[in-house]
Amino acid sequence: MRDTLGTLRQHLEDIVEDQSQSSLYDRLIIEAIGAVAREYAWPELNARTSYTVVSGALTEPPLNDYINDILLDDGGTLNHVRFEPRMRKTIDADQRFVRYWYTSNGVSESGAQTKSVNVAPGSKTITQDPNSGETWYASTDVGSRLVLAGHRGIYEVTAVGVTDLTIYPSFRGAQSKSASATVDPEGERQYLLWTRKDELFSGDIVVDHQKIHPHLYSDDDPLLFDAPDTIRARINMHAARQNLYDVTAERLKDDYADALRREIGIAGRSPSAVPPVGHGGGPALFQKRGRLFGPKA
């Protein structure tokens, strides 16, 4: 049986022998889940999203944590023509470069739309605040990222009605009335896709990526991937850091790395064949130090 927010909080309370700081414990647990999720392409969090790109412009998938691959949409023929992540200056210096590539184009700084909404715990429907007098969202907002002010979860808009919209996953938070919901918030990562050296790409692609783990709010909200020992080891590290036990936290890194190797093996892959990801999709910090897993806490 997979862990839930409740079982992980109980683990943390047993460690510190204090049940008076549940909000702090929940934050440490959620931070630990995010860190472990980025260590490996857990199958339960993998996703593929299709796009039609115009003039090279691509905004990250709405639930994206990090991108694994950007591929030409080959219609299922498995040709796997891949866009390579490159920097502009390396392309300029490569006189023979003719392959597909992409580069970061910063983050979005405009285009966000904020409306006043009502939402209930566990619901996949967000409704317009009838007292707002605002123009509602449009069908073109389907497939966009949505966030709510004061709430840590991130959602995807899957349908837009006259006075409501449907989100995925279901809302995990407290009952909210007249809450501020923002579609396409500022800060979303953007990319430019190219073919050859100076030609922007237009056409169909698929993006293989890892999704952000859904926010945990209720005691019975489940962890989506199986890594009980790794999660607990990471929570122990976070708790030690929180209590300024830095030496203890350093000692716990080996327990964390061992648990991660073992549970990745259980998930069906050889740890030696799995490239470490590290926070945010970059190389794991310990990779440069000759170790396979375990980014810095």
Secondary structure as GFF3:
##gff-version 3
##sequence-region A 1 297
A	DSSP	alpha_helix	5	16	.	.	.	ID=ss1
A	DSSP	alpha_helix	22	37	.	.	.	ID=ss2
A	DSSP	three_ten_helix	43	45	.	.	.	ID=ss3
A	DSSP	beta_strand	46	53	.	.	.	ID=ss4
A	DSSP	beta_strand	57	59	.	.	.	ID=ss5
A	DSSP	beta_strand	64	72	.	.	.	ID=ss6
A	DSSP	beta_strand	82	85	.	.	.	ID=ss7
A	DSSP	alpha_helix	88	93	.	.	.	ID=ss8
A	DSSP	beta_strand	100	107	.	.	.	ID=ss9
A	DSSP	beta_strand	113	119	.	.	.	ID=ss10
A	DSSP	beta_strand	125	128	.	.	.	ID=ss11
A	DSSP	three_ten_helix	139	141	.	.	.	ID=ss12
A	DSSP	beta_strand	145	148	.	.	.	ID=ss13
A	DSSP	beta_strand	155	160	.	.	.	ID=ss14
A	DSSP	beta_strand	164	168	.	.	.	ID=ss15
A	DSSP	beta_strand	176	183	.	.	.	ID=ss16
A	DSSP	beta_strand	189	195	.	.	.	ID=ss17
A	DSSP	beta_strand	199	200	.	.	.	ID=ss18
A	DSSP	beta_strand	203	211	.	.	.	ID=ss19
A	DSSP	alpha_helix	228	242	.	.	.	ID=ss20
A	DSSP	alpha_helix	246	266	.	.	.	ID=ss21
A	DSSP	three_ten_helix	271	273	.	.	.	ID=ss22
A	DSSP	three_ten_helix	279	281	.	.	.	ID=ss23
A	DSSP	three_ten_helix	285	289	.	.	.	ID=ss24
###
